[in-house]
Amino acid sequence: MGLEWRTIMKPHQYDFKEAAYHRLKREQAFQNVFDFPDFVEMRPVIREAVQTIARQGVDHPVLPVQVERLTIELERQLERETRKYQSQGGVYPNQKNELGNLTRLYTRLLQAISQRPIIDQEIEDIIYAVNQTRLSLSKLPPLVGSGKLYEDGHDRELRPHTFYYLIAQHLVRPYLIDQAGAMVPQNVNKEGRQLVARLTVYAYRDWDAYLTHQYDEQHNIKNRRGLTSREYYNQLETNELKYVDHAYADVLADCFTDFTHLVVPNYLDHVDIMTTNLDELFRHAPLLRIKFGQLVDQHFLVDDQGHEHVLDAPVKDIRQKYQYYREHFS
C-alpha cells in the first residue's frame, strides 16, 4: 500500500493572531478593541496614547495626579461606553451627541498612536483594532426610545465630616492662611490646595488599576529599542518615582484600620470610609478627635511643623537603588 503524501503546515506557517482576528470578525459584526485576542499586549500603547490625549485636554498647568486621574477616566469612558453601545446594538436619540463624542475620542486615539516614531506590525495591528471599533460605532443603527448616558467622576470631592475629609483637614493645617479659618480654597495656599487635590485623588483612586498603569509603562520601557544601560535605568527610575505615591494606599488603609479598631464596637457598630460622619462621633466623644489626630500624625509621619513625610523614605530608596545600578551595571 502506497503512502499518501499530504502537505503539512508547520506551526510557524500558521498565523494564529490572524486566524483569531478572522474568527472575531465572523462571530460579531461589532468589533470592540477591548475584546481583541491580544488586547493585553495592545494596552500599554493604547494607554500611552490616552495619556497624550489627557495632557492635551488641559489648558493650564496641573498636577501629575490630575493628568493620571483624567487618563483613568478616559480609559474607563472608552471601555464602558463602547461596551454599552456594543450591547445595545444601536444608538438611542438621546445618545447621539454622546456617541459622536466617543467616536471623536477614538479618532484622537488613532492620531496619537499614529504619531509614534516607529510604526511596526504591532502598532499597525493596534491601529487596525482601534479603527475597526471606531467604524463599528459609526455604523450603529438608530433605536427607538431612550438610553442611558455615561456618568464620569470629574466632579468628585471629599465629603465633609468623613474619614478622608478629616485627614485632609488635619494635614492641611500648616498651609492655612488664617489658622482659625476653615479648609476652603480661599483660606489655603497653593501648596495646601495641591495637597488636598492629591488626597482627593487618593480617596477615589483604583489602586489596582494604578499599579497596572505602572506595569504597562515599565513594559513599554523594557521593549524600547536602542536604549543604553544608563538610559534604561533612568527611565525605570522615572517610572518608579512617578508611581511612588502608591505608598499612600498602605498608609491610608493602615490608618483607617487602626481607627476602626479604636471605635468599633465601643462607639460605633461600623465605620464606612466614605460616608460615616466622624465629626458627629467626635462631638459625643471629644477624646477620639485627639486620638484620630495622633493616628494621622503617626501614619503620615507628620513633623513638628505639621508637614507629612510619607514619600521621603521611598523616594530616597528608589534614587539610591538606581544610582547603584548606574554605577555598577552601566
Number of C-alpha atoms within 10 A of each C-alpha: 3 4 5 5 6 6 5 7 8 7 8 7 8 10 9 12 13 12 11 14 16 11 11 17 14 11 10 10 11 22 24 22 22 18 12 18 15 15 14 11 13 20 17 20 20 21 20 19 22 27 22 17 20 19 19 11 12 12 7 7 8 11 11 12 19 16 20 19 22 21 23 21 16 19 16 13 17 17 13 13 19 24 15 16 19 20 10 14 17 17 24 19 12 13 19 12 10 14 20 12 12 19 21 13 18 19 14 16 23 21 14 18 22 16 10 12 7 9 13 9 9 12 17 13 16 23 21 14 22 23 20 17 20 24 16 19 24 15 12 17 11 13 14 9 9 11 15 10 13 11 8 11 10 9 5 11 15 19 15 16 18 19 26 23 21 21 21 20 17 16 22 22 20 16 19 22 15 13 12 9 12 14 22 11 12 13 17 23 16 13 13 21 19 16 17 24 18 17 22 19 18 19 21 15 16 13 14 9 11 16 13 12 20 17 15 20 21 17 14 14 17 13 10 10 10 8 13 10 13 16 14 18 20 16 18 18 18 15 16 19 16 14 14 15 16 17 12 18 14 11 17 19 13 14 19 21 12 13 18 18 11 15 15 12 11 8 14 12 9 11 21 12 15 16 13 17 17 20 17 12 16 14 11 10 12 12 10 19 16 12 13 22 14 13 18 23 21 14 20 20 17 16 11 8 8 15 16 18 13 16 17 10 9 15 17 11 12 17 16 13 13 19 16 12 15 16 9 8 11 12
